[in-house]
Amino acid sequence: MTKDRTTFSGRRLGYNEVRQKELRNESRKKIVCSCSHWFGRMGWKLLVALVVVGVIIWQGWFFVRQFDPTQIRTLKKIEISGNRMLTWEEIIQTAQLEVGSPMSQIHVDSIQSRLLKLPLVRSVEVEESFPWSVQIQVQESSPLMVSLEKDGWKVYSERAMVLPMATSGAYQLPVATALSPMELQKIAKFLFAMKTFDEPLYRNVSQVAINQGQNGIEVFFRNVEYKTLFPIKVPTADLFVHYQLLVQGLPQELADIEILDMRFIGFAYTIPLAERHDNG
């Protein structure tokens, strides 16, 4: 006969309810025994597998943290064009490029700035080509003018930088007179513009200087006896076309002047010789 059972509250349990409870307890015991039996046979393998997976995950995470994808792309090819006087070694050394360097450490603007410090470089373009090459296109400077300094004659480029060349081969260049490096730069920009727009006219320049009093650039040409005043700002091609039209079209009218003033775009003024003023 089954023993009567009650709950904590004193309620009496019936036979069926007690039987169901016993069946549930037996079921739990069977599950626990089955799991214990399985773990006894296979559990150590699972434990080893979990340890191995844990080690792999830890090592993988360490590798991921140390991995730098930028190190995969390294400089393998350097292409240089346009250089005639500058050697390949001079350009590479100044650009501070080295085969094998990470491409992430190559900055185009910095390379251009370093190369522009070379007196023989007028302009330079640097391009990074995917995946691992750099292209450098150089435009070298050419002698533009000479100037007499305290330590002798010097040859200057289009950027008003001293060129490493003998003045004996530059006797035909315009002679620039400047009181400061800034004045030299203004003269260089003016002469380079003239050379670009009208090279024959540039080759006729004998002397050039900044006239601070007149706020202009004072130019003496070899084929005329008067001096010409041009605006200090960088000129356009029309300015030199205007000058050529005057010189070629009015040679007699310009023969007895002292200054041809072309500082004002579209206009030209003449100042007669001093003798004319003296004679009334």
Order of alpha helices (4+ residues) and beta strands (2+ residues): beta-beta-alpha-alpha-beta-alpha-alpha-beta-beta-beta-beta-beta-alpha-alpha-beta-beta-beta-alpha-beta-beta-alpha
